Amino acid sequence: MVMVELKKIDILSFAKLMVVIYGIIGLLFGIFYAIFSIFSGSTFGFFGIIIFPILYGLSGFVLGLITGFFHNVVAKWIGGMKFDFEEKE
């Protein structure tokens, strides 16, 4: 077993990862919104499939920047996250 410590995150790469994760979540919510709007008679439901992923992706990017920044600041004070890896033979 190998114990490693994550002391610093590349903020931009973390933000890009969060764009994809939040964009997928936004797409799923947009699909559900479109489906439910069909049953309620709304004609704007399919815009949710476009708008939700964009809005969620943008918020994921901003939150990724903020979270990565705060991780780096706090990791200097108390140490980074520790991970335990096991090597396979």
C-alpha positions in Angstrom: 0.0 0.0 0.0 1.2 3.5 -0.9 -0.1 6.5 1.0 0.0 9.7 -1.0 -1.2 13.2 -0.1 -2.8 15.6 -2.6 -1.3 19.0 -1.6 -2.3 21.1 -4.6 -5.0 21.0 -7.3 -4.6 22.6 -10.7 -7.5 24.9 -10.4 -8.3 25.2 -14.2 -8.2 21.4 -14.8 -10.5 20.9 -11.8 -12.9 23.6 -13.1 -12.9 21.9 -16.6 -13.8 18.6 -14.9 -16.6 20.2 -13.0 -18.0 21.7 -16.3 -18.4 18.2 -17.7 -19.9 16.8 -14.5 -22.3 19.6 -14.0 -23.1 19.8 -17.7 -24.2 16.1 -17.7 -26.3 16.7 -14.6 -27.9 19.8 -16.3 -28.6 17.6 -19.4 -30.4 15.0 -17.2 -32.4 17.7 -15.5 -33.2 19.3 -18.9 -34.5 16.0 -20.2 -36.7 15.5 -17.2 -37.9 19.1 -17.5 -38.8 18.5 -21.1 -40.7 15.3 -20.3 -42.7 16.9 -17.5 -43.5 20.0 -19.6 -45.0 17.8 -22.3 -47.5 16.5 -19.7 -48.2 19.9 -18.4 -48.9 21.4 -21.8 -45.9 23.8 -21.8 -44.3 24.6 -25.2 -41.0 25.7 -23.8 -39.9 22.5 -22.2 -37.4 21.5 -24.9 -35.4 24.7 -24.3 -34.5 23.1 -20.9 -32.4 20.5 -22.8 -30.3 23.3 -24.1 -30.4 25.9 -21.3 -30.0 23.6 -18.3 -26.6 22.0 -19.4 -25.2 25.5 -20.3 -26.3 27.0 -17.0 -25.2 24.0 -14.9 -21.9 23.8 -16.8 -21.1 27.5 -16.2 -22.0 27.2 -12.5 -19.8 24.1 -12.4 -16.9 26.0 -13.8 -17.2 28.8 -11.3 -17.7 26.4 -8.4 -14.7 24.4 -9.6 -12.5 27.5 -9.6 -13.7 28.5 -6.1 -13.4 25.0 -4.7 -10.0 24.4 -6.2 -8.7 27.7 -4.8 -10.0 27.0 -1.3 -8.6 23.5 -1.4 -5.2 24.8 -2.1 -5.4 27.5 0.6 -6.7 25.1 3.3 -4.3 22.3 2.2 -1.4 24.7 3.1 -2.7 25.1 6.6 -3.8 21.6 7.6 -2.4 19.4 4.9 -3.9 17.9 1.8 -6.2 14.9 1.3 -4.6 11.6 1.9 -5.2 8.7 -0.5 -4.2 5.0 0.1 -3.3 3.2 -3.1 -2.6 -0.5 -3.5 -0.3 -1.7 -6.2 -1.5 -4.7 -8.2 1.0 -7.3 -9.4 
